[in-house]
Amino acid sequence: MKHLFFSFCLLLVINFAIAQEYKVYKAPSFREEWSKPSYYPDRVVLNFGADPAAEANVTWRTDTSIPTGYAEIAIADGAPKFWRNAETITAKTEVFDGSKVEDVKIKAHYHSVQFKNLKPDTMYGYRVGDGESWTEWTQFTTASRDNDKPFSFLYVGDAQNYVLELWARLIREGYRKAPDSKFIIHAGDLINRAHRDQEWHEWFTAGGFIHSMVPSMVTPGNHEYRDIPELDGEDAERRLSLQWRPQFTLPENGPKGLGLEETVYYMDYQDARIISLNSNVAQKEQIPWLEKVLSENTKKWTIVTYHHPLFSASAGRDNDELRKAWKPIFDKYNVDLALQGHDHSYARGRVSPEDNVLDGMNARDKTGTVYVVSVSGGKMYSVSEEGWKGKGAERDRKAENTQLFQVINIDGDKLSFESYTAVGELYDAFDLVKQENGINEFIERKAEAGDERRFSNTIPYEDPLPENLQTILLSKYPGNEITRVSASKKKNGALVFNVRLEKDGERTNVAIDAKGNILD
């Protein structure tokens, strides 16, 4: 009897200690009015046109009390009154009415201006407003007409989750590492719920002035598509984020008649043709347009970006049909680099060039398209241990549980790729050197970086489940494996663990409190 009483007391002590010492993340909450528009311009974002040496576009938001918007632009100068030379342009204004959509609940005006006939390789200053309330003057630089002039840009995978909390530090570190980047490629899943206005507000707030100063090249991910039963009925198909087209002003040189406007497009930045594809819808229907854009390409470097990887980083997420549809086109036209997202881990590898290329180089030093999957936000998945075997490519570098941004520099015949963690540490690197026959020499540089990062050697991603609770769960669910744990505290201070169990491919979600009670 004494033994039972002692065990009961010990269990109480353990449970009390767990509740008192267990660290639970305190996620921020946002009041509904936080993301609502006002008379003052917000969400200012810059996008290049198809010809970045002569075209740039700016978009911003106000409430509906502002019927007309304006942008002023002038060549920047060290003299503070450079604005004397400014041109004033009336914006195109469109009504955005999401008042009947649960995830939106607002009505706003989006204003956009397309700056045309800009001078190449020139710094401009601009501001936006209603004629009385103006933003600060912000500066950007157009592309050069000299194709050999070096330039760099940033590339990030999914921001998606914990955007203001965790993606903010990543994109700001990217800007600090490469402040002269000419634009940023966002490879889809900028937010988690396509139409949720609060999440878009997080994305714009996290990037801050970077969005208004460094043009964004955005491509949609699967999380930019979601149904709207309030408008379309319960069985409605997913549709592109309501905010996407109003809040970005992107090149409109994509395929016609497919509903892909401002999701499929390209721009020519000096000696690089950079193409955005939409991997969510009409995958095969994009091929004729893609073939035309690639066959007419006279640029030295060809880069494509889209969301779903042709070669996946994570297990169970293979996109075989997409690979069969697009990879032959990439191979045929010698696409140099494919920048992807979706898998919430990191992988980098390459395919072989055509077998009939004989130029004296070792086969290992030649490469076809290099494929990269990366993640910039806070949600993480495991990498596949199988790699890309049997799929026609070789994986050279991988990572788990790590927020990353990439800096890509193009200097004549050389493209340098570097991947950095959120604290600015080099994680991966390689160079491509363009040969006279168009085939790239591949120079591996990952040895310059640190050890491979995995869940096993980094700060734990999953919340730990105390051993006594593990024992209780596994005794009640024999043969199961605990694959995910998320801890939270209720308003009364009670500690609760939401646990995912897996057995033979079947998943069971269970909630258990610190006392070992399984909850409904």
VEXDREN-2710 file (C-alpha; in Angstrom, 1 decimal):
% VEXDREN-2710
k/r/px/py/pz
1/MET/0.0/0.0/0.0
2/LYS/2.9/2.4/0.9
3/HIS/4.4/1.5/-2.5
4/LEU/1.3/2.5/-4.3
5/PHE/0.9/5.7/-2.4
6/PHE/4.6/6.6/-3.1
7/SER/4.1/5.9/-6.8
8/PHE/1.0/8.1/-6.9
9/CYS/2.8/11.0/-5.2
10/LEU/5.7/10.6/-7.5
11/LEU/3.4/10.8/-10.5
12/LEU/1.8/14.0/-9.2
13/VAL/5.3/15.5/-8.7
14/ILE/6.3/14.6/-12.2
15/ASN/3.1/16.0/-13.7
16/PHE/3.5/19.2/-11.7
17/ALA/7.1/19.6/-12.8
18/ILE/6.1/19.0/-16.5
19/ALA/3.4/21.7/-16.3
20/GLN/5.7/24.2/-14.6
21/GLU/8.9/23.7/-16.6
22/TYR/7.7/22.7/-20.1
23/LYS/8.3/25.5/-22.6
24/VAL/5.4/26.2/-24.8
25/TYR/5.7/28.6/-27.7
26/LYS/3.7/31.8/-27.3
27/ALA/2.3/32.4/-30.7
28/PRO/1.3/36.0/-31.4
29/SER/-2.4/36.9/-31.9
30/PHE/-3.6/39.6/-34.2
31/ARG/-6.6/41.8/-33.7
32/GLU/-9.0/41.9/-36.6
33/GLU/-8.4/45.6/-37.2
34/TRP/-4.6/45.1/-37.5
35/SER/-4.7/44.1/-41.2
36/LYS/-7.4/46.5/-42.3
37/PRO/-6.5/49.3/-44.8
38/SER/-6.6/53.0/-44.0
39/TYR/-6.3/56.3/-46.0
40/TYR/-2.5/55.9/-45.9
41/PRO/-0.8/53.6/-48.6
42/ASP/0.3/50.2/-47.3
43/ARG/1.4/47.0/-48.9
44/VAL/3.6/48.8/-51.4
45/VAL/5.3/46.3/-53.7
46/LEU/7.5/46.7/-56.7
47/ASN/7.5/44.3/-59.7
48/PHE/9.5/44.5/-62.9
49/GLY/7.9/44.5/-66.3
50/ALA/9.0/42.1/-69.1
51/ASP/11.9/44.5/-69.9
52/PRO/13.4/45.5/-66.5
53/ALA/15.7/48.0/-68.2
54/ALA/12.8/50.1/-69.1
55/GLU/9.7/49.0/-67.1
56/ALA/8.8/48.7/-63.4
57/ASN/5.4/48.5/-61.7
58/VAL/4.3/49.6/-58.3
59/THR/1.1/48.5/-56.4
60/TRP/-0.3/49.6/-53.1
61/ARG/-3.5/49.5/-51.1
62/THR/-5.8/52.0/-49.3
63/ASP/-9.3/52.0/-47.9
64/THR/-12.2/53.0/-50.2
65/SER/-12.1/56.6/-49.0
66/ILE/-9.3/57.2/-51.4
67/PRO/-10.8/57.1/-54.9
68/THR/-7.7/58.1/-56.9
69/GLY/-4.0/57.3/-56.4
70/TYR/-0.8/58.8/-57.9
71/ALA/2.8/57.8/-58.2
72/GLU/5.7/60.3/-58.6
73/ILE/9.0/59.2/-60.1
74/ALA/12.3/60.9/-60.8
75/ILE/15.9/60.0/-61.5
76/ALA/17.4/59.8/-58.0
77/ASP/20.2/62.3/-57.2
78/GLY/22.3/63.2/-54.1
79/ALA/20.5/66.6/-54.0
80/PRO/17.5/66.3/-51.7
81/LYS/15.2/68.2/-54.1
82/PHE/15.6/65.7/-56.9
83/TRP/11.8/65.6/-56.8
84/ARG/11.8/68.8/-58.9
85/ASN/12.2/66.6/-61.9
86/ALA/9.5/64.1/-60.9
87/GLU/6.7/63.0/-63.2
88/THR/3.3/62.4/-61.6
89/ILE/1.2/59.5/-63.0
90/THR/-2.4/58.7/-62.2
91/ALA/-2.8/55.2/-60.9
92/LYS/-5.2/52.5/-62.1
93/THR/-7.6/51.9/-59.2
94/GLU/-9.7/48.8/-58.7
95/VAL/-12.2/47.9/-56.0
96/PHE/-11.3/44.8/-54.0
97/ASP/-14.5/43.5/-52.3
98/GLY/-13.9/40.6/-49.9
99/SER/-16.5/41.6/-47.4
100/LYS/-18.5/38.4/-47.9
101/VAL/-15.5/36.1/-47.6
102/GLU/-14.8/34.8/-44.1
103/ASP/-11.0/34.9/-44.6
104/VAL/-11.1/38.5/-45.9
105/LYS/-13.9/40.6/-44.4
106/ILE/-12.6/43.8/-46.0
107/LYS/-13.3/46.2/-48.9
108/ALA/-10.3/48.1/-50.2
109/HIS/-8.9/50.0/-53.2
110/TYR/-5.7/48.7/-54.9
111/HIS/-3.8/51.2/-56.9
112/SER/-1.1/50.4/-59.5
113/VAL/1.2/52.4/-61.8
114/GLN/3.3/51.1/-64.6
115/PHE/6.5/53.1/-65.1
116/LYS/7.4/53.0/-68.8
117/ASN/10.3/54.3/-70.9
118/LEU/12.7/54.3/-68.0
119/LYS/16.5/54.7/-68.7
120/PRO/18.6/51.5/-68.3
121/ASP/21.0/51.1/-65.4
122/THR/19.6/54.1/-63.6
123/MET/18.5/54.6/-60.0
124/TYR/15.0/56.1/-59.7
125/GLY/13.2/57.4/-56.7
126/TYR/9.4/57.1/-56.4
127/ARG/6.6/57.7/-53.9
128/VAL/2.8/56.9/-53.9
129/GLY/-0.2/58.5/-52.4
130/ASP/-3.4/60.4/-53.0
131/GLY/-1.9/63.8/-53.7
132/GLU/-1.8/64.8/-50.0
133/SER/-0.8/61.7/-48.0
134/TRP/2.4/60.3/-49.5
135/THR/4.8/57.5/-48.7
136/GLU/8.5/58.1/-48.3
137/TRP/10.7/58.3/-51.4
138/THR/11.9/54.8/-52.3
139/GLN/14.8/53.9/-54.7
140/PHE/15.3/51.1/-57.2
141/THR/17.6/50.6/-60.1
142/THR/16.7/49.4/-63.6
143/ALA/18.6/46.7/-65.5
144/SER/21.5/47.5/-67.7
145/ARG/21.5/47.1/-71.5
146/ASP/25.1/45.8/-71.1
147/ASN/24.5/42.0/-71.0
148/ASP/27.9/41.5/-69.5
149/LYS/27.3/43.6/-66.4
150/PRO/27.3/41.4/-63.3
151/PHE/24.1/41.2/-61.2
152/SER/22.7/39.2/-58.4
153/PHE/19.3/38.2/-57.1
154/LEU/17.7/36.4/-54.2
155/TYR/15.6/33.2/-54.3
156/VAL/13.4/31.9/-51.5
157/GLY/11.1/28.9/-51.2
158/ASP/7.9/28.7/-49.1
159/ALA/7.4/31.5/-46.5
160/GLN/3.9/30.1/-45.8
161/ASN/3.8/29.6/-42.0
162/TYR/4.8/31.8/-39.1
163/VAL/5.4/34.5/-41.7
164/LEU/5.7/37.5/-39.5
165/GLU/7.2/35.6/-36.7
166/LEU/10.0/33.7/-38.6
167/TRP/10.1/34.6/-42.3
168/ALA/10.8/38.2/-41.4
169/ARG/14.2/37.4/-40.0
170/LEU/15.0/35.3/-43.0
171/ILE/14.1/37.8/-45.7
172/ARG/15.8/40.6/-43.8
173/GLU/19.0/38.6/-43.4
174/GLY/18.9/37.9/-47.1
175/TYR/18.7/41.6/-47.8
176/ARG/21.6/42.2/-45.4
177/LYS/23.7/39.5/-47.1
178/ALA/23.0/40.7/-50.6
179/PRO/21.8/44.3/-50.5
180/ASP/22.5/44.9/-54.1
181/SER/20.2/42.1/-55.3
182/LYS/18.2/43.3/-58.3
183/PHE/15.1/41.3/-57.6
184/ILE/13.7/38.4/-55.5
185/ILE/12.2/35.2/-56.8
186/HIS/9.5/33.7/-54.5
187/ALA/8.8/30.1/-55.5
188/GLY/5.2/29.9/-54.3
189/ASP/3.3/29.4/-51.0
190/LEU/3.9/33.0/-49.9
191/ILE/1.2/32.4/-47.3
192/ASN/-0.8/29.4/-46.0
193/ARG/-4.5/30.2/-46.7
194/ALA/-4.9/31.8/-50.1
195/HIS/-7.5/34.4/-49.4
196/ARG/-6.7/35.1/-45.7
197/ASP/-6.0/38.8/-45.6
198/GLN/-4.3/38.7/-42.3
199/GLU/-1.6/36.4/-43.7
200/TRP/-1.0/38.7/-46.6
201/HIS/-0.6/41.5/-44.2
202/GLU/2.0/39.4/-42.3
203/TRP/3.9/38.8/-45.6
204/PHE/4.0/42.5/-46.5
205/THR/4.9/43.5/-42.9
206/ALA/7.6/40.9/-42.7
207/GLY/9.3/42.2/-45.8
208/GLY/8.7/45.8/-45.0
209/PHE/10.6/48.3/-47.2
210/ILE/12.3/45.4/-49.0
211/HIS/9.1/44.7/-51.0
212/SER/8.9/48.4/-52.2
213/MET/12.6/48.6/-53.0
214/VAL/13.6/45.2/-54.4
215/PRO/11.2/44.0/-57.1
216/SER/9.5/40.7/-56.5
217/MET/9.1/37.9/-59.1
218/VAL/6.3/35.7/-57.6
219/THR/4.9/32.4/-58.7
220/PRO/1.9/30.8/-57.0
221/GLY/2.0/27.7/-54.9
222/ASN/-0.8/25.3/-54.0
223/HIS/-1.5/27.4/-50.9
224/GLU/-2.3/30.3/-53.2
225/TYR/-5.3/28.3/-54.4
226/ARG/-8.3/27.6/-52.2
227/ASP/-12.0/27.3/-52.6
228/ILE/-14.5/30.0/-51.5
229/PRO/-17.7/28.2/-50.5
230/GLU/-19.3/31.6/-49.4
231/LEU/-19.2/32.7/-53.0
232/ASP/-19.0/29.6/-55.2
233/GLY/-20.9/26.9/-53.1
234/GLU/-19.7/24.0/-51.1
235/ASP/-18.4/21.9/-54.0
236/ALA/-16.5/24.8/-55.6
237/GLU/-13.1/24.3/-57.2
238/ARG/-10.1/26.0/-55.8
239/ARG/-9.3/29.4/-57.2
240/LEU/-6.3/31.7/-57.2
241/SER/-6.0/34.0/-54.2
242/LEU/-8.4/36.9/-54.5
243/GLN/-5.5/39.2/-53.6
244/TRP/-3.0/37.9/-56.1
245/ARG/-3.8/40.0/-59.2
246/PRO/-4.9/43.2/-57.4
247/GLN/-1.8/43.3/-55.3
248/PHE/0.9/42.4/-57.8
249/THR/1.4/44.0/-61.3
250/LEU/3.4/41.4/-63.2
251/PRO/4.3/41.0/-66.9
252/GLU/1.3/39.9/-69.1
253/ASN/3.2/38.1/-71.7
254/GLY/2.1/34.6/-70.7
255/PRO/-0.2/32.2/-72.7
256/LYS/-3.6/33.6/-73.6
257/GLY/-7.0/32.0/-72.9
258/LEU/-5.9/29.7/-70.1
259/GLY/-6.7/32.0/-67.1
260/LEU/-3.0/32.0/-66.2
261/GLU/-2.5/35.8/-66.4
262/GLU/0.2/37.1/-64.0
263/THR/1.1/33.5/-62.9
264/VAL/2.9/32.4/-66.1
265/TYR/5.2/35.0/-67.6
266/TYR/8.8/35.9/-68.2
267/MET/11.3/38.7/-68.0
268/ASP/14.7/39.2/-69.6
269/TYR/17.1/40.6/-67.1
270/GLN/20.3/41.4/-69.1
271/ASP/21.6/38.1/-70.4
272/ALA/19.2/35.9/-68.4
273/ARG/15.7/34.9/-69.4
274/ILE/13.7/34.1/-66.2
275/ILE/10.4/32.3/-66.6
276/SER/7.6/31.8/-64.1
277/LEU/5.5/28.7/-64.6
278/ASN/2.3/27.7/-62.8
279/SER/2.6/24.1/-61.5
280/ASN/-0.9/24.1/-59.9
281/VAL/-3.1/24.1/-63.0
282/ALA/-3.0/23.6/-66.8
283/GLN/0.5/22.0/-66.6
284/LYS/0.5/20.5/-70.1
285/GLU/-1.4/23.4/-71.6
286/GLN/1.5/25.7/-70.8
287/ILE/3.9/23.7/-72.9
288/PRO/3.3/25.3/-76.3
289/TRP/3.9/28.7/-74.8
290/LEU/7.0/27.5/-72.9
291/GLU/8.4/25.9/-76.1
292/LYS/8.0/29.2/-78.0
293/VAL/9.6/31.3/-75.2
294/LEU/12.5/28.9/-75.0
295/SER/13.0/28.4/-78.7
296/GLU/13.1/32.2/-79.3
297/ASN/15.4/32.8/-76.4
298/THR/18.7/34.5/-77.3
299/LYS/19.9/34.9/-73.7
300/LYS/23.0/33.1/-72.3
301/TRP/21.3/32.0/-69.2
302/THR/17.8/30.4/-68.8
303/ILE/16.2/30.1/-65.3
304/VAL/12.7/28.7/-64.6
305/THR/10.8/29.0/-61.3
306/TYR/7.6/27.2/-60.3
307/HIS/6.3/25.6/-57.1
308/HIS/6.0/21.8/-57.2
309/PRO/9.5/20.2/-57.7
310/LEU/10.3/18.0/-60.7
311/PHE/12.6/16.2/-58.3
312/SER/11.2/16.2/-54.8
313/ALA/13.1/16.7/-51.6
314/SER/10.7/15.0/-49.2
315/ALA/9.3/11.5/-49.2
316/GLY/5.9/10.8/-50.6
317/ARG/5.7/14.0/-52.6
318/ASP/6.9/12.9/-56.0
319/ASN/5.5/14.8/-59.0
320/ASP/5.9/12.2/-61.7
321/GLU/3.4/13.6/-64.2
322/LEU/4.8/17.1/-64.0
323/ARG/8.4/15.7/-64.5
324/LYS/7.3/13.8/-67.6
325/ALA/5.6/16.9/-69.0
326/TRP/8.2/19.5/-68.4
327/LYS/11.6/17.9/-68.0
328/PRO/12.0/17.0/-71.7
329/ILE/11.4/20.6/-72.6
330/PHE/14.0/21.8/-70.1
331/ASP/16.4/19.2/-71.5
332/LYS/15.7/20.2/-75.1
333/TYR/16.4/23.9/-74.6
334/ASN/19.2/23.5/-72.0
335/VAL/17.5/25.2/-69.1
336/ASP/20.3/26.1/-66.7
337/LEU/18.6/26.3/-63.3
338/ALA/15.2/25.4/-61.9
339/LEU/14.1/27.1/-58.6
340/GLN/11.3/25.3/-56.7
341/GLY/9.5/25.2/-53.4
342/HIS/6.7/23.1/-51.8
343/ASP/8.7/20.4/-49.9
344/HIS/9.8/22.4/-46.8
345/SER/13.3/21.0/-46.9
346/TYR/16.3/21.5/-49.0
347/ALA/17.7/19.5/-51.9
348/ARG/20.0/20.4/-54.8
349/GLY/21.1/18.2/-57.7
350/ARG/21.4/17.9/-61.4
351/VAL/20.7/15.9/-64.5
352/SER/23.3/14.9/-67.1
353/PRO/23.7/16.9/-70.4
354/GLU/23.1/15.2/-73.7
355/ASP/25.2/12.1/-74.1
356/ASN/26.7/13.0/-77.5
357/VAL/28.5/16.1/-76.1
358/LEU/32.2/15.6/-76.5
359/ASP/34.4/18.5/-75.4
360/GLY/37.2/16.9/-73.5
361/MET/35.7/17.6/-70.1
362/ASN/35.2/14.8/-67.6
363/ALA/31.5/13.8/-67.6
364/ARG/31.3/14.5/-63.9
365/ASP/32.2/18.2/-64.6
366/LYS/29.4/18.7/-67.1
367/THR/25.8/19.2/-66.2
368/GLY/22.4/19.8/-67.6
369/THR/19.7/21.5/-65.5
370/VAL/20.5/22.0/-61.9
371/TYR/17.3/21.6/-59.7
372/VAL/17.0/23.3/-56.3
373/VAL/14.2/22.9/-53.7
374/SER/14.4/25.3/-50.7
375/VAL/12.2/26.5/-47.8
376/SER/12.4/30.0/-46.2
377/GLY/9.6/29.8/-43.7
378/GLY/9.2/28.0/-40.4
379/LYS/7.4/24.7/-41.3
380/MET/9.8/21.8/-41.9
381/TYR/9.5/18.3/-43.4
382/SER/12.0/15.4/-43.5
383/VAL/14.0/14.7/-46.6
384/SER/13.7/11.5/-48.6
385/GLU/16.5/9.1/-47.9
386/GLU/16.2/7.6/-51.4
387/GLY/17.3/10.8/-53.0
388/TRP/16.5/11.0/-56.8
389/LYS/17.6/7.5/-57.7
390/GLY/15.7/6.1/-60.7
391/LYS/14.2/9.4/-61.6
392/GLY/17.0/10.7/-63.9
393/ALA/18.9/13.0/-61.6
394/GLU/21.5/12.9/-58.9
395/ARG/21.0/14.8/-55.6
396/ASP/24.2/16.4/-54.3
397/ARG/23.2/18.3/-51.1
398/LYS/20.2/18.2/-48.7
399/ALA/19.0/19.8/-45.4
400/GLU/16.3/19.5/-42.9
401/ASN/14.9/21.8/-40.2
402/THR/16.7/24.9/-41.7
403/GLN/15.4/28.2/-43.0
404/LEU/17.4/29.2/-46.1
405/PHE/17.7/31.9/-48.7
406/GLN/19.8/31.8/-51.8
407/VAL/22.0/34.4/-53.5
408/ILE/22.6/33.9/-57.3
409/ASN/25.2/35.9/-59.1
410/ILE/25.6/36.1/-62.9
411/ASP/28.8/37.5/-64.3
412/GLY/29.3/36.8/-68.0
413/ASP/29.9/33.1/-68.5
414/LYS/29.7/32.3/-64.8
415/LEU/26.7/31.7/-62.6
416/SER/27.4/31.3/-58.8
417/PHE/24.8/29.9/-56.5
418/GLU/25.1/30.2/-52.7
419/SER/22.6/29.1/-50.1
420/TYR/22.6/30.7/-46.6
421/THR/20.8/29.9/-43.3
422/ALA/18.7/32.5/-41.5
423/VAL/21.7/33.6/-39.5
424/GLY/23.8/34.1/-42.6
425/GLU/25.9/31.0/-42.6
426/LEU/26.9/29.5/-45.9
427/TYR/25.2/26.1/-46.4
428/ASP/25.6/25.2/-50.0
429/ALA/27.4/26.5/-53.1
430/PHE/28.2/25.7/-56.7
431/ASP/29.3/27.5/-59.9
432/LEU/28.2/27.0/-63.5
433/VAL/30.6/28.0/-66.2
434/LYS/29.1/28.3/-69.7
435/GLN/31.2/26.7/-72.5
436/GLU/31.2/27.6/-76.1
437/ASN/29.0/24.7/-77.0
438/GLY/26.3/25.8/-74.5
439/ILE/27.0/23.0/-72.0
440/ASN/27.8/24.1/-68.5
441/GLU/30.9/23.1/-66.5
442/PHE/29.8/22.3/-63.0
443/ILE/32.0/23.3/-60.1
444/GLU/31.0/21.8/-56.7
445/ARG/31.6/24.1/-53.8
446/LYS/29.6/22.5/-50.9
447/ALA/32.9/21.8/-49.1
448/GLU/33.1/25.5/-48.3
449/ALA/30.0/25.1/-46.2
450/GLY/29.3/23.3/-42.9
451/ASP/28.1/19.8/-42.1
452/GLU/24.8/18.5/-43.4
453/ARG/21.9/19.8/-41.2
454/ARG/19.3/17.2/-40.2
455/PHE/16.6/16.9/-37.6
456/SER/19.0/14.8/-35.5
457/ASN/21.7/17.5/-35.1
458/THR/19.7/20.7/-34.9
459/ILE/17.4/22.3/-32.3
460/PRO/14.4/20.0/-32.0
461/TYR/11.5/20.9/-34.3
462/GLU/8.8/18.8/-32.8
463/ASP/7.8/19.4/-29.2
464/PRO/9.1/16.6/-27.0
465/LEU/6.6/14.3/-25.4
466/PRO/7.5/13.4/-21.8
467/GLU/8.5/9.7/-21.4
468/ASN/5.6/8.8/-19.0
469/LEU/3.1/10.1/-21.6
470/GLN/4.8/8.2/-24.4
471/THR/4.4/5.0/-22.3
472/ILE/0.7/5.7/-21.7
473/LEU/0.0/6.4/-25.4
474/LEU/2.0/3.5/-26.8
475/SER/0.4/1.1/-24.4
476/LYS/-3.1/2.2/-25.5
477/TYR/-2.1/2.3/-29.2
478/PRO/0.3/-0.7/-29.6
479/GLY/2.3/-0.9/-32.7
480/ASN/2.0/2.8/-33.4
481/GLU/4.9/5.3/-33.9
482/ILE/4.7/8.8/-32.6
483/THR/5.5/11.0/-35.6
484/ARG/4.4/14.5/-34.5
485/VAL/3.9/16.4/-31.2
486/SER/2.5/19.9/-30.6
487/ALA/2.2/21.3/-27.1
488/SER/-0.1/24.0/-26.0
489/LYS/-1.4/25.6/-22.8
490/LYS/-5.0/26.3/-22.3
491/LYS/-6.3/29.5/-20.7
492/ASN/-6.4/27.8/-17.3
493/GLY/-2.7/26.9/-17.6
494/ALA/-3.3/23.2/-18.4
495/LEU/-0.7/21.6/-20.6
496/VAL/-2.0/19.6/-23.6
497/PHE/-0.1/17.6/-26.2
498/ASN/-1.6/16.9/-29.6
499/VAL/0.1/13.8/-30.9
500/ARG/0.0/12.1/-34.3
501/LEU/0.4/8.4/-34.3
502/GLU/1.1/6.2/-37.3
503/LYS/0.7/2.5/-38.0
504/ASP/0.8/0.8/-41.3
505/GLY/0.2/4.0/-43.2
506/GLU/-2.8/5.0/-41.0
507/ARG/-2.7/8.1/-38.9
508/THR/-4.4/8.7/-35.6
509/ASN/-4.5/12.1/-33.8
510/VAL/-4.7/12.1/-30.1
511/ALA/-4.7/14.8/-27.4
512/ILE/-3.3/13.9/-24.0
513/ASP/-2.9/16.2/-21.0
514/ALA/0.1/16.3/-18.6
515/LYS/-1.7/14.0/-16.1
516/GLY/-2.0/11.3/-18.8
517/ASN/-5.7/11.8/-19.6
518/ILE/-6.6/11.2/-23.2
519/LEU/-9.0/13.9/-24.2
520/ASP/-11.8/13.9/-26.7
END
